[in-house]
Amino acid sequence: MPTKIISPITRLNGFWRIDVNIENGQVIDAYSSGIFFRGIEKILQGRDPRDAVYLTERICGICSTAHSMAASLALEDAFKIKPPRNGIIIRNLIFGADLLQNHIRHFYFLTIPDFVRGPDRPPFTPRYEVDYRLSKAESEKIYENYLESIHISRTAHDMVTIFGGKIPHNHGILAGGATVTPTGDNIRMFLSMLSRVRNFIENKMMADLEKVATAYEDYYKIGIGHGNLMAFGMFPHPDKKDAFYFKPGVIIGSKQEKLDANSITEHVKYSWYKNSPPLEPQKGETQPDTNKKEAYSWVKAPRYKGHSVESGPLARLILSGYYDGGYSTMDRIAARVIEAKIVAQMMEEWCGDVEIGKPVFTPYDIPQDAEGIGMVEAMRGGLGHWMRLRAGRITHYQIITPSAWNCSPRDDRGIRGPVEEALVGTPIEDFDQPIEVGRVARSFDPCLACAIHMIDMKGRENYIEIL
């Protein structure tokens, strides 16, 4: 059967390959391949546990705050400490600002070129030249907003630095709370920037979404996938124990249930790791095996109660009651923009909840032996960090990222990952210009980023060959 290989997939974070089998103008099968090895979990072994916050941020530059949040929660779980109220709010503001920059950049930089013809010059060319439906005037207006979004997303990043010190890889989030004490000045500065970002989202980004969604209404029926959703909970509530502004939960088929962290396992039959039965992250291993015949991805295949589940803004909004649409390509795109609007509104309220002069950090001692779990919602979906300490050092660390859930290969039973399943049934107008594949795949906001090389103690790089 005809197979189209797209590698590397552009306009996303990291290195990704998708193979699609196409018959009679339709995708009948798909394979999602992460084609770069990270190795962060190996790097963490033997280190001081406090290093986890800063090293795991290096997994990705565009969502580094999410990893600092997850690592901090894992350490707090292990150390049995709780940040002060102000610390929780400040962390939410840092992460919220980073989420806004991500959603703005994803919509304009990564999604819009799939649906709206850009100027006839780089970086908008070369491109596929099929199925652009908006008028020239509509396209030009959206690309005016595209250019403005560069400055708006920069403003959101500037907001991160007010309480985070720098971006990417902030220094404001850590176990025990935050590092920057709120003052009247930094709160007013934050609110001023937030007002500008919020105005852009509500008056321009939402309007551009409506234009695209109206023109491509058929994409509400394309890219639906398994129909299983999962969320870990996003933005902890400072006054309610174990409560979140975006609720945790799972939908399997049409049934909604509570999230059970003990029901998560990772499969590696089709991943470049040594064979093992499906393991819980607490027992997970990271042992590369590049000679594995059936493998086609560096991404493992996490599953919930054996199910392939989708994670991200769409899952969060549906589980929290903010969205009642479907599970399609356009639903994912719409949910991300709507979530940006909701979060910006929440952040304005959180600024009013900050107590000037109150502490932001809870001191703690490091135990010799402990275990902890940190589960949060990153920009793209559920993110989990599982950690174990022995003699005050990290002996075990496993990370499951949102794109591991969404971009996973098949599991031990041969069940496709969410992106693979969503691609099946996608209509393809032109085999040589499969723009539809990119539209479906990018709706998940995939992030397979890996900026880490493995280097030995003598400073020589070690390359792992993919066969």
N, C-alpha and C positions, 0 to 999 in steps of 0.2 A: 504494500500500500504506500502511496506517496507520503513522505515525511518531510516536514519543514523544520529545520533547526535554526533557532534564533539565539545567537551567542556572540558576545554578551548582550543581554537585554539592557538597553540604555534607559536613561531617565529614571533611575532608582538608586538606592544606596547599596553599593557592593557589587558583587560579581554573580551573575545568574544566567542559567541557560534553560531554555524551554524547547522541548521536542514535541511537535504535534503531528499526529497522523490525520490526514485529511482525505475524505472520500465524498464525492458528490457535493462539493461545496460546503462541507461541514466537518468540524473536528470530531473524530470518533475516539481518540485517545490522546493523552498528554502525559509528559514526564517533566517534573520540576527538579532541576539540578543546581545545588549550591556548589560552586566550583572553586572555592578558596578555603583553606584551612585556617582556623583562628588560633586555638591553643591556649586561650586565656585560662581555662580551668587548670591546665598543667602548670602555668606560670604562677598561679596563686598558692600552690602547695608549698608548705614550709614557711610561709610568710606570717608576719604579725597580722591578726585579723582586721585591724584598723586599715591596713593597706587595701582591703577588698573594695572599699568605697571608691577609692581613687583609681585603682587598676581596672575595675570592671567598667568604669566610665569610658575607658579607651576602646571598648568593643565597638562603639559607634559615636561619631561626632554629632549627628543630628538628634539623637535621643539619649545623650549621656546623662541627663538629669534623672531619667527613669532608672538607670542602673545604680546611680548613687542612692536613690530612694529604696530600691529593692535590697541593696547591700546593707543599708542602714537599718532597715526593718529586720533583716536576718540577724544582724548583730544585736539589736535590741531584744529580739526574741531569745537569743542565746544568753545575753547578759541579764535578762529579766529587768529591763529598765523601760521607763516611759518618758518621752520628751515632755517638756512643759507645754502648756496651751499655745503660747506664742511661737514656740519652735515648730509645732505642727502647722500653724497658719503660715508662717514664713516659708516652710518647705512647700506647702501647697501653692504659694504665690510664685516661687521659683519654678516649680514644675509646670504650673499653669502657663506661665509666660513662654516656656520652651515648647509646650504643646501648641500654643497659638502659632509660633513661628513655623512649626512643622506642618500644621494643617494648611496654612497660607501657602507655603512653598510647594506642598504636594499638589494642591489644587491648581496653582498657576504654572509652576515650572514642570511638573511631571505629568499632570492630567490634561490640561488645556491643549497642548500640542497634538494630543490624540484626536481631538474633536474639532478644533478650530484652526484653520489655515493661518499660519503666521507670515511675517514678512519674508520676501524672497531673498534671504541672506542668512548666513550662519548666525546663531546656532539653530535657526529654524529650518535650514536646509543643510544637507539633503534630507528628504523625508518621503514617506509614502504619499502618493497623489490620488488617493481614492476616498470617496465617501465623506467629503466635507460639506456640510449642509447649511451652514450659516451664510448670510449675505456678506458682501465685502464690508459694508458699513458696520454690521454687527461684529464681525471679526476684528476690525480695526479698533472698535470701542473696547472690546475685551482685552486686546493687547495693550491699549493705553493703561488699563488696570493692571495688566501683567507687569508693566514697567514700574508702576507705582507700588506694586506688591513687594518689589525688591527692597524698597525703603521701609515699608511697613513691617516686613519680616525682620529687617535689621532692628527696627524699634523694639520689637518683641524680644529680640536677643539682648538689646540694651537693658530691658527690664530685668532679665535674668541676672545681669551683672550687678544690679543695685544691691541685691541680697546674696548673690552667688559669687561675687568677686570677678569671675571671668566666664567666658563661654567659648568653645565647648569645654567640658570637663570642669564644672564649677567646683568651688571650694566652700560653698555655703551650706550644703547638705551633708550631714554626717550622723553617725550613731549618737543618740542622745539629744538630737535636735538640730539647731542651726548655728551659724557662726556670727551672723550680723544682727545686732540689736536694732529694732525699729526705732526710728525717730520721726518727729513731725516732718522733717525735711525729706527723708528718703521715702516716706509714705506719699507725700504730696507729689514728688517727682515720679514715683511709680504710677500714681493715679493719672497724672497728666499724660504719660506715654500710653497708658491703657485706654484712655479716652480716644486717642488718635487711632489706635489699632481697632478698637471696638466700632468706631464710626465706619472704618473701611470695611470691616466684615459685614456689618448690618446693611450698609447702603450700596456697596459695590460687589462684594464677593457673593452675597446672597442673590443679587440680581443676575450676575453672570451664571451662577448655578442654574437659575430658573431658565435662562435662555438655552443653555446646553441641554438641560433635562427635557425641555419642550421639543427641541429639534431632534433629539435622539431618544424619543419615548420608548422605542422598541428595546432599549437596553434595560428597561425595567423587567424584561422577560429573558434576558441573556445573562449567563454567568451565575446561576442560582446555587449550584453546588449541592452539598449534602443536606443543608437545612438545619445543621446543628450549630449552636452558638454557645460561647462561654466568656465570662468576665470574672476577673479576680477582685474587683472593687477599686475605685479610683477616688482620690482625694479623701483621706481619713478625716472624720469629723472631730474637731478639737474637744467637744463637750460630751460626746457619746461614745462609749467604749465599743470597739469593733464595728462601728458604723461608718459608712462612706456616702459621699454625695452622689456617686454613681455606684449602684448596688452590685455585689457579686452574685453570680448565679450561673445556671446552665440550662439550655434548652436542647433536648434531644428529640428530634422529630417535632412534635407539637407540644411536648410535655416540659414544663418548667420545674426545676428542682434546685435545692440548695447546693452550693459548691462543696465538694469533699476533696480536699487536697490529697488525701490518701488514695484517691482513685486515678491518679496520674501515673502513667508509665511511659517509658521511651523504648521504641523499637529500632533496631539497627540492621535488619536483614538486607535492606537496599541502600545502606549508608556505608561509607568507607571507614568502618570501625570493626574491630574484632567481634565475631559473632557472640551473642549472649542472648538469653531469653529476655523478654520485656522486663525492664527493671524500673523500680521507683527511683526518682531522682536522688533520694537519700543513699541509694546503693549504686547509682549510675557510675559508669566508667567512660573514660575518654582514651581509648587505645587505637590509634590509627592503623588501618590495614588497606594500603593502596592496591593490593593485588586481588582484592575480593571480586570475584567474577560477576555476581549479580548486582553489585552496588553501582549507583549512578549519582550519588550526591554526598556532600559533606554534612548536609543537614540530617539530623536524626528525625525520627517520626514519633513525636509525642502524641499520646492518645488519652482520652478521658473515658474510663470504663470501657476501653476498647474501641471507642468511637472517634472518628476523625471530626474535629470540631473547629469552627471558624472563630477567630477572635478579632477584636478591633472596635472602632467607634460604632459600627452598626450593632454589634452585640451589646455594647454598653447602653446605647440609647433604647433598644428594644427591651432589655432586661430592667431598665430603670423607668420605663414608661414614657420616654420622651419621643418615641418614634413608633408608628404603627404600620409601616410599609412592609415591603417584601425583603428578600434576601439577595437581590440581584446586583449587577454591576453598578447601575445608576443609584440604587439604594445605598451602596457603600459610599459612593462619591457624595451623595446628598447628606448622609449621616455625618461625614467628616466636617462638612461646612456648617451644618446645624450645630454640631458639638462645639465648634469654635465659638459660635454665637453664644451658646449657653454658658460655656466656661468663662468667657469674657465678662458676662453679667455676674456670675458667681464671684469672680475675682474682685470686682468692685465692692461687693458686700464683705468679702473677707478683709479687705483693707480697713473697713470700718470696725471689724472685730478685733483688730490688733490692739494690744494694751501697751501703750508707750511706757518704757521703763521697766517692764516686767521681764524676767529671764527667758532665754531662748534655748538653754542647754542644761541637761541633767548630767552631772559628773558620774563616773562609774569606775569600777575595777574590772579588770579582765580575768575571768575564771580560767583555771587550768584546763578543764574539760567541759565542753558544752556543745550543744547543737542548736541550730536556728534556721528558720525559714522566713524568707521575705518575699511576699507575693503582692504585686501591684499591677496596675494597668499602665503600660507604656503607651506612647502615641498610637502604636499599631496593634495593641492588644495585650493579652496576659503575659506578664514577665515574672518568672520565679527564680530565686536564688536559694540554693540549699547548701548549708555549710556545717562542717564539723571541726571542732578544735580538740587537740590533744596536747598536753604540756604547753598550753598557751599559744600554739601555732596551728595554722590551717592544715588539716590532713585530708580534707575532702571538700570539694566545691563543685557543684553542678548548676548550670544555668540553662533554663529553657526560655528562649526569646519568643516574641509574638510571631516572627517570621518562621520560626521552627514549627509552630502550630500551623500557620497558613501555607507555607511553602514546602512542607515536608514531602518526602517521597512516599511510596507505598509502605505499608506496615507489614508485619509478619504474615498477615492473612491476605495480603495483596490489595488492601483497600487504599484507594488513592487519597492523597492529601487534599485539603480544601481547594487550593488553586487548581490542581490537576482535575478535580471533579468539576469545578466551575467552568473549565475550558471545554469540557465535553459537551457537544451540541452547539457550540458557537458557530454561526454561519460565517463563511469566508468568501468574500466576493472575488478576490484575486489571489491565487496561490502564491504569486511572487511578491505580493504586497499585503501580508496578513495583518493589517492595522487592527483588526478585531481582537487578535490575540493580546496585543499590548493593552488595549482598552480593558479587557477583563482582568489581566494579570496585575496591571498597575492600580486597579481599584482597591486592591488589598494594601496599598502603600508598602510594598515589600522592601525589606532592609536586610540584605545579606552582607553588610559591611564587614570588612576585616582588614584592619590596618596593621596587624601584628605579624612580623616575621619571627620564626624560631631561630634564635642565635645561641651558639654554644658559648661556654665560658671563655674561650679564646677569641671570641669576636667574629667567628666565621658563620656565615649564614648557612642554614641547612634547608635545602629545597626538597619538597615532597613531590614526586612525580605522579601525576594522575594518568593511569593507563587507559 
